[in-house]
Amino acid sequence: MFSSAVYSFLGFPGWGPVHLVVPHQGSPAGTAMRLERASRRAQEAGFPAAALLSELLRDEHRADPLVAPQACHQADYRYLVVHRQGARWPLRITAWRCCGDPPAWQRRWGPMELERFIARFQLQRRPADATARGGEQVQTLSC
């Protein structure tokens, strides 16, 4: 979980476009954990989905702001989180990974509902918990 990531947040009320680089836990499993925690706190406080960004920033003390996502050349992953007020799925995420020679961004997932992304990648973090519940096998997803 030592991979870095660039996060872009668009459409959040009261915020312009926000771009951050986080030097740790940038993998999809780490991102799912980070976003699930922020989403849960927003819901527990009775805030709408629009509060995800502010809750995330309360936890992420090591995140550095960027002028634009292209300003960071050493990140392993890039995520775009879009808030659309009144939409069927108000929070959507798209993910890219930097691969190849020469390195280039390749879309890996999405756009997809944020809750679906979180559920998909939490399986990577807890395969022992899932098999203990019902004895079913859990497929580990690779990047």
C-alpha positions in Angstrom: 0.0 0.0 0.0 2.9 2.3 -0.6 1.6 3.5 -4.0 0.8 7.2 -4.4 -2.3 8.6 -6.1 -3.7 11.8 -7.5 -7.3 12.6 -6.6 -9.5 15.1 -8.4 -12.9 16.1 -7.0 -15.3 17.9 -9.2 -18.8 19.3 -8.7 -18.7 19.5 -4.9 -20.8 22.4 -3.6 -18.7 25.2 -2.1 -15.5 23.8 -3.7 -13.9 24.5 -7.0 -12.0 21.7 -8.7 -9.8 20.1 -6.0 -6.7 18.1 -7.0 -4.6 16.3 -4.3 -1.6 14.0 -4.3 -1.5 11.4 -1.5 1.8 9.7 -1.0 0.5 6.5 0.5 -2.3 3.9 0.1 -3.1 5.0 -3.4 -4.0 1.5 -4.6 -7.7 0.8 -5.3 -8.0 -1.1 -1.9 -6.4 1.9 0.0 -8.6 4.3 -1.9 -11.7 2.3 -1.2 -10.8 2.3 2.5 -10.1 6.1 2.5 -13.3 7.0 0.7 -15.5 4.5 2.6 -14.3 6.1 5.9 -15.1 9.6 4.7 -18.5 8.6 3.3 -19.4 6.8 6.5 -18.5 9.9 8.6 -20.5 12.2 6.3 -23.6 9.9 6.6 -23.2 9.5 10.4 -23.2 13.3 10.7 -26.3 13.6 8.6 -24.5 15.3 5.8 -25.3 14.6 2.1 -22.9 13.0 -0.3 -21.6 16.5 -1.1 -19.8 16.4 2.3 -17.5 13.5 1.2 -14.7 15.9 0.2 -14.7 17.9 3.5 -14.7 14.6 5.5 -11.9 13.2 3.5 -9.8 16.3 4.0 -10.3 16.1 7.8 -8.5 12.7 7.7 -5.9 13.3 5.1 -3.2 15.3 6.7 -0.5 14.2 4.3 -2.4 15.2 1.1 -0.7 18.0 -0.9 -2.8 20.3 -3.2 -2.0 20.4 -6.9 -2.9 23.0 -9.5 -3.8 20.3 -11.9 -3.6 16.5 -11.9 -0.9 16.6 -14.7 1.4 18.4 -12.3 2.2 15.1 -10.5 4.4 12.8 -12.6 5.2 10.2 -10.0 1.8 8.9 -9.0 0.8 5.3 -9.6 -2.9 5.9 -9.7 -5.3 8.7 -10.6 -8.9 9.0 -9.4 -11.7 11.3 -10.5 -14.6 11.7 -8.1 -17.6 13.6 -9.4 -20.5 14.8 -7.4 -23.8 15.4 -9.3 -26.5 16.8 -7.1 -29.9 15.1 -7.7 -28.4 12.4 -9.9 -29.4 8.7 -9.5 -25.8 8.1 -8.2 -24.6 11.4 -6.8 -21.0 10.1 -6.4 -19.1 8.5 -9.3 -15.5 7.5 -9.6 -13.1 6.8 -12.5 -9.7 5.3 -12.0 -6.5 5.2 -14.0 -3.2 3.5 -13.5 0.2 4.6 -14.8 1.6 1.7 -16.8 3.8 0.9 -19.8 7.0 2.1 -21.3 6.9 5.0 -21.7 4.5 5.4 -18.8 1.0 6.4 -19.7 -2.4 6.6 -17.9 -4.7 3.7 -18.7 -8.3 3.7 -17.6 -8.9 0.8 -15.3 -12.4 1.3 -13.8 -15.4 3.4 -14.3 -17.0 5.7 -14.3 -18.9 3.7 -11.7 -21.0 4.4 -8.6 -18.7 5.2 -5.6 -20.4 2.6 -3.4 -19.8 -0.1 -6.0 -16.1 0.8 -6.3 -15.8 0.6 -2.5 -17.6 -2.7 -2.3 -15.4 -4.2 -5.1 -12.1 -3.2 -3.6 -12.9 -4.0 0.0 -12.9 -7.6 -1.1 -9.1 -7.3 -1.7 -8.5 -6.1 1.9 -10.6 -8.8 3.7 -10.6 -12.2 2.0 -10.2 -14.0 5.3 -13.2 -12.3 6.7 -15.4 -13.2 3.7 -14.4 -16.9 3.8 -15.0 -17.1 7.6 -18.6 -15.9 7.1 -19.8 -18.5 4.7 -16.9 -20.6 3.5 -17.1 -19.0 0.0 -14.1 -18.3 -2.0 -13.2 -14.6 -2.6 -11.6 -13.6 -5.8 -8.7 -11.2 -5.4 -8.8 -8.5 -8.0 -5.6 -7.5 -9.7 -4.7 -4.1 -11.1 
